[in-house]
Each structure stands twice: as C-alpha cells, then as structure tokens.
C-alpha cells in the first residue's frame, strides 16, 4: 500500500577517512628535543639510525664533572636501495629510489647529539655518493651496444683483483640527502614523544 515517493530512498553516503597526503611535517635540523635523560635519548637515536644504516662507531653523551659532552654516531656506507627493495628505508622518495636503480649510489650518515639548555639538539647529516666507474663494461657507446650498457661494477664482488686495476675509480660526492635526514629526524622525534614512527608515503 505504501507508494514510492521521490527521495524516499537514498543510497548510503560514504565519507572517506582523512588520510594525510604528502610528506611528514618538516623538521628543524638540528632538532631540539625536550628530554633530559641523555641515555634514553641516545638509545632511541641509535635504535632509529640502525633501521636505516649499520652503525660503525658510537661516542655516547657523557657527564664529565658538570659538563655534558657531545655524542657522535657514524655509520658504514650503504648501497642505496632500488625499486626492487621496497622493504629498505634508505631511499626515502620515489625519485631517490629510481635514481638508485639507474645509478650506483651509496649513503653514509653522521648523527650528533648536542647538549642544549632545553634538552638535546639532534643533528642528522646523510651524505650521498655516486660511483665513478672507469667506463661501461661494453666499451664505447654505439647504436649497436647502447641497449646493453652496464654500469654496475659495485654489485660485483671482486675476490682476487688484479693489482693496479681498481674495480672502481672511486665515489663522487652528491651532497646531502635532505629527504632522508628529514625522515630520520621525524622518526627520532616520534620515538621521544611516545608516538609511532612516521608513515611512509
């Protein structure tokens, strides 16, 4: 008996959840954290950096008399992750990941924990290098071999190198990787304020 009237039935509305788009908020570098426990700060810094690099040397913040010393952490160089290694975090943006796929890149980090009246200032410096190879493996570039050029000597393990012929001509500094510095700083900040790590985009 009930008739159909226009507008009596409406499809259920759907409101998508608000998901932040874009990178995490920019961090100051050095970033000042208001935590006074030097051991807690240092442990969190080491734990975060260890997610991105292998730690080479640690010099903790120490109390000497009435003076706090500066802490310093250095890492081993790490071959940059490619698009085929999405589980690695050192290539923090799509551009960096594609660049590392098409070139032989590596990164090294230096982190300083500096005593500050408000707590500690954390300075993160990530340096990026491009491998300088003598020449592509296939020789001169021609139309015949241009599609088969290889430039990945860094991926080959040289067990018995011939004396006088280095497998690589060295590394060319490419400056600092500010995108990865920002991600590491945001990760450290999130640890120190009791939040989870920044989400990856």
C-alpha positions in Angstrom: 0.0 0.0 0.0 2.9 2.3 0.6 3.8 4.2 -2.6 7.2 5.1 -3.8 7.9 8.8 -3.5 10.9 10.6 -4.9 13.6 10.8 -2.4 12.1 8.2 0.0 15.2 6.0 -0.5 18.7 7.3 -0.8 21.9 5.4 -1.2 24.0 5.4 1.9 26.6 8.2 1.9 30.2 7.3 2.3 32.7 9.7 3.9 36.3 8.5 3.2 38.7 8.7 6.1 41.0 11.7 6.2 44.4 10.4 5.2 47.2 12.9 5.1 48.7 13.2 1.6 52.3 14.3 1.2 55.5 14.1 3.3 55.6 14.3 7.0 56.0 17.8 8.6 59.4 19.3 8.0 61.8 19.1 10.9 64.4 21.5 12.1 67.9 20.2 11.6 69.3 20.2 14.3 66.0 19.3 16.0 65.8 20.2 19.7 64.1 17.6 21.9 62.9 18.4 25.4 64.1 15.2 27.0 66.8 15.5 29.7 67.7 11.8 30.1 70.8 11.5 28.0 70.9 7.7 28.0 67.3 7.4 26.8 67.8 10.0 24.0 71.0 8.2 22.9 69.4 4.8 22.9 66.5 6.0 20.8 68.8 7.7 18.3 70.9 4.6 17.9 67.8 2.4 17.5 66.3 4.6 14.8 69.5 5.0 12.8 70.0 1.2 13.0 66.8 0.9 11.0 68.5 2.7 8.1 72.2 2.0 8.4 74.7 -0.2 10.0 76.4 1.7 12.9 80.1 1.9 12.6 81.1 4.0 15.7 79.3 5.3 18.7 80.5 8.0 21.1 77.8 8.5 23.7 76.9 11.6 25.5 78.8 11.6 28.8 78.8 13.5 32.0 82.3 14.8 32.9 82.1 16.8 36.0 79.4 19.5 35.4 79.8 19.2 31.7 77.9 17.1 29.2 79.9 16.1 26.1 78.6 15.9 22.6 77.6 12.5 21.3 78.5 11.3 17.8 77.4 8.4 15.7 78.9 7.3 12.4 77.6 4.6 10.0 79.1 2.4 7.3 78.3 3.4 3.7 75.3 1.6 2.5 74.4 0.8 -1.1 71.3 2.7 -2.0 68.1 0.7 -2.2 66.4 0.3 -5.6 62.8 -0.1 -6.7 63.2 -3.8 -6.2 63.9 -3.4 -2.5 60.8 -1.7 -1.2 61.4 -3.0 2.4 64.6 -0.9 2.7 64.1 2.6 4.0 67.3 4.5 3.0 65.8 5.6 -0.4 63.1 7.8 1.1 61.4 9.2 -2.0 60.4 7.8 -5.4 63.0 10.0 -7.1 65.8 8.7 -4.8 64.7 5.1 -5.4 64.6 5.4 -9.2 68.0 7.2 -9.1 69.5 4.4 -7.1 68.1 1.9 -9.5 69.6 3.6 -12.6 72.9 4.5 -10.9 75.3 3.0 -8.4 74.7 5.1 -5.3 75.6 4.9 -1.6 74.8 6.8 1.5 76.6 7.5 4.8 75.1 9.1 8.0 76.6 11.1 10.8 74.4 12.0 13.8 75.4 14.4 16.6 73.6 14.7 19.9 74.4 18.1 21.3 73.5 19.1 24.9 71.1 22.1 24.9 69.5 24.1 27.7 66.1 22.8 26.5 67.3 19.2 26.3 69.3 17.9 23.3 69.8 19.1 19.8 70.0 16.2 17.3 71.8 16.9 14.1 71.5 14.4 11.2 73.7 14.5 8.2 73.3 12.0 5.4 75.8 12.1 2.5 75.1 10.6 -0.9 77.8 9.4 -3.3 77.8 8.4 -7.0 80.1 5.6 -8.0 82.8 6.7 -10.5 83.5 3.8 -12.8 86.2 4.0 -15.5 83.8 3.0 -18.3 80.8 0.9 -19.1 81.6 -2.8 -19.3 80.7 -3.0 -23.0 83.1 -0.3 -24.1 82.3 2.6 -26.4 78.7 3.7 -26.7 77.4 2.9 -30.2 74.0 2.2 -31.6 74.8 -1.5 -31.6 75.5 -1.8 -27.9 73.6 1.2 -26.4 70.8 -1.1 -25.2 73.2 -3.5 -23.4 75.3 -0.9 -21.5 76.1 -1.9 -17.9 77.5 0.3 -15.3 77.1 -1.8 -12.1 80.6 -2.7 -11.0 79.7 -2.0 -7.4 77.3 -5.0 -7.5 80.2 -7.4 -8.4 82.3 -9.0 -5.6 86.0 -8.8 -6.6 87.7 -11.6 -4.7 91.1 -11.5 -6.4 91.5 -8.1 -8.0 94.4 -7.6 -10.5 96.9 -5.3 -8.9 96.9 -1.8 -10.4 93.4 -2.1 -11.9 90.8 -0.9 -9.3 87.3 -2.2 -9.7 86.0 1.4 -9.3 87.5 4.8 -9.8 86.1 6.0 -6.5 83.0 7.9 -5.4 81.8 11.3 -6.4 80.1 13.3 -3.6 76.5 14.3 -4.5 75.8 16.4 -1.4 73.4 15.7 1.4 70.2 13.7 1.2 67.8 16.1 3.0 64.8 13.9 2.4 66.3 11.0 4.3 67.6 13.4 7.0 64.0 14.7 7.5 62.6 11.1 7.7 65.2 10.1 10.3 64.6 13.2 12.4 60.8 12.7 12.3 61.3 9.1 13.3 63.5 10.1 16.3 61.1 12.8 17.3 58.2 10.3 17.2 60.1 8.0 19.5 60.9 10.7 22.0 57.3 11.9 22.3 55.9 8.4 22.6 54.2 8.2 19.2 54.7 5.7 16.4 57.1 6.2 13.5 56.1 8.5 10.6 54.1 6.7 8.0 55.8 6.1 4.6 54.3 7.6 1.5 
